[in-house]
Amino acid sequence: MKQIAYAIATQEKEREELDKVLSIKDISERERGLLLFLKEAAKSYPGWLIIYDNVKSFSDIKEFYPHDSSVWGEGSVII
């Protein structure tokens, strides 16, 4: 997810926000911040596509699965 966030953060303001999130020491807080960043950024890219490869169990990606279009915007997921 970190690599996706860097790819999405193309503007200076977005990079600063992402760097701030990634500097959080607490791992669970950092992951929560990263997920919030991705949710907001995804709305700016209608028709986005996320591909999850080598998923053995849905529970492995459940937290990061974009299931609500009002939160993530319109896009598609391939597992």
Helices and strands as residue ranges (DSSP letters): H 2-8, H 12-22, H 27-42, E 48-51, G 58-60, G 62-64, H 69-72, E 75-78
